[in-house]
């Protein structure tokens, strides 16, 4: 049985944020593993003191434990981590959903200098549908120092992307208020994969698997991984 590592985003719940995707993957015959990256799935305060290297080690540890053949799917920050494990191990496919290689917030670039002045920050609106937004499982706020670590991860990921060789699907959200389209396109362009595809998901915000097109996104990801699995076999 092929296995899939599913990595959530920054401030996201490790399971609930991935919407219908895990169940759809299991229905398609994949073994699914969804690790909680350090500081997530509990309370915002638990992000204090966590480094990007901790998230990377959590992802690597879960990846090493997976049986081959294996693929990786990552949302936002998870899309960055997914590239690292795909570059370092034998992945038969990589899927990156709204990978956070850049940020729309104009204060993002200043975060390393301002976190002591602004110790916490309110979470961005990441779901387009107003009713679905009310049920978001994401943290409502986060320590600014933790965002500095996310930015460090984003700044170091471009050097890793050319080392990815697995077939890749990159999905951007049409109405992403967190990550600019240019950053997602850059992620796709830098991938070393011989086979790679960039798709813009219409009518969706940054949290693609929690928004009104979640089922459509899930079907797209499953179909891509099924095709990659068949080629691997």
Secondary structure, DSSP 8 states (H G I E B T S, - for coil): --EEEEE--TT--TTGGGTTHHHHHHHTT-EEE----TT-SS-GGGGTT--HHHHHHHHHHHHHHS-SSEEEEEETHHHHHHHHHHHHS-EEEEEEES--SS-S-TTGGGHHHHTTTS-EEE-----SSHHHHTT--S-SEEEHHHHHHHHHHHHHHHHHHTT--S-EEEEEETT-SSS-HHHHHHHHHH---SSEEEEEESS--S-TTTSTTHHHHHHHHHHHHHHHHHHH-
